[in-house]
Each structure stands twice: as C-alpha cells, then as structure tokens.
Amino acid sequence: FDKFYIAPSVYSVKYKDRLIRTTDPNDPSLVYLRNAGKVDAYGAELELGIVPVRRVSIYTSFSYNKAKFKDEKFEGTIDIKDKTVPDTPERMIKLGGRFELMGFRISPSVQYVGSRYGNFINTEKVSPYTLVNLNVQRRIYKGIDLLVDVVNLTDKKYVGRISPGTTAGTYYAGAPFTISAGLRGRF
C-alpha cells in the first residue's frame, strides 16, 4: 500500500534425511554433520511496515516455527520421536525502524528469540533472550558511507549458538556489547 506494507509467509517442509551440525562432546573443535532422519517443519511469519512520515519507517515481524523429529530412534538407541529439533526457537519477534535526521540514517532494532533446546532428547532448555542493536550511517562523500554498528547495546549475556548433542549440547556465548565502524563505497 502507499505507506504501509504487509508480508505474510507460510512454510511446510518434510525432510527425509535432516542433517544437523554437532560438536564432538570430547573435542569441541571437531564439528560434523549427523543424519537425524525424518523431520517435519512448519511455520509462519508476518512482517508489517509503515512509513508514518517522510524519513521515518518502522517495521515489526513475528514468526512461529515448529520442527519435530519423526523417526522413532536416533542412531538406533535414543528415542527422539516428536521431540523438537534442537536450536529451533518456536517464537521470534523483531521491531525496528529507520530515521533520517541531519544526514544520518539511524536504525535501532530489538530482537526477541524464544527458548530452544540444546539436545536431541529435549532435556536441556535454553532461555530466551532479547537484543537491542543500533546502526548509524552517514554519507561522507559521493558514494562513500561511514557506518557504525552497535550490537547488543545492553550487554545482555545469552547463548548465541548451540551445537546440539544427543544428550548434551555445546553452548557458545552470544556477542557481548560490540561497536564496529567501517566505510562502504559504491562505484
């Protein structure tokens, strides 16, 4: 529409041989793919955006995801039927905007990632987290922009990446408060 958009999407996938990245529990530097068999995954996402006034845009998105193992056993011994696939948050929400002010493009965002499981048998539940990020850009010369990114503005401690295991996962800390700057050029 003129100053408003809506972008719905839905998906459904039936995997026959779902490969999942895992870390060796005895040596976390070793990462390999494991075949988890059949997985049914489905979900939906709805993104809404609006431009209420010139030089201001706001958007939000909501997603709902389900991914379940369909085989009875994993590697012949572990019961995984109807367990949730590790590192699959059921809900995610994002809210952000872009504001243009005195030549600066300021883009704040807040992102919520719901709880996830860290192992195939769903006994290790990882807490949800919310991140606040900020991106600022300014054109400093024809085709050259100065960029400043602030990730995790509130310095939230959270599990960023999970390498699932059969009974125990390997967890990696998410990025702490981080500032980066750079130049982007177009020719």
Secondary structure as GFF3:
##gff-version 3
##sequence-region A 1 187
A	DSSP	beta_strand	4	15	.	.	.	ID=ss1
A	DSSP	beta_strand	19	24	.	.	.	ID=ss2
A	DSSP	beta_strand	27	35	.	.	.	ID=ss3
A	DSSP	beta_strand	39	53	.	.	.	ID=ss4
A	DSSP	beta_strand	56	69	.	.	.	ID=ss5
A	DSSP	beta_strand	73	74	.	.	.	ID=ss6
A	DSSP	beta_strand	78	79	.	.	.	ID=ss7
A	DSSP	beta_strand	91	101	.	.	.	ID=ss8
A	DSSP	beta_strand	104	113	.	.	.	ID=ss9
A	DSSP	beta_strand	116	117	.	.	.	ID=ss10
A	DSSP	beta_strand	125	126	.	.	.	ID=ss11
A	DSSP	beta_strand	129	141	.	.	.	ID=ss12
A	DSSP	beta_strand	144	151	.	.	.	ID=ss13
A	DSSP	beta_strand	159	163	.	.	.	ID=ss14
A	DSSP	beta_strand	170	173	.	.	.	ID=ss15
A	DSSP	beta_strand	178	185	.	.	.	ID=ss16
###
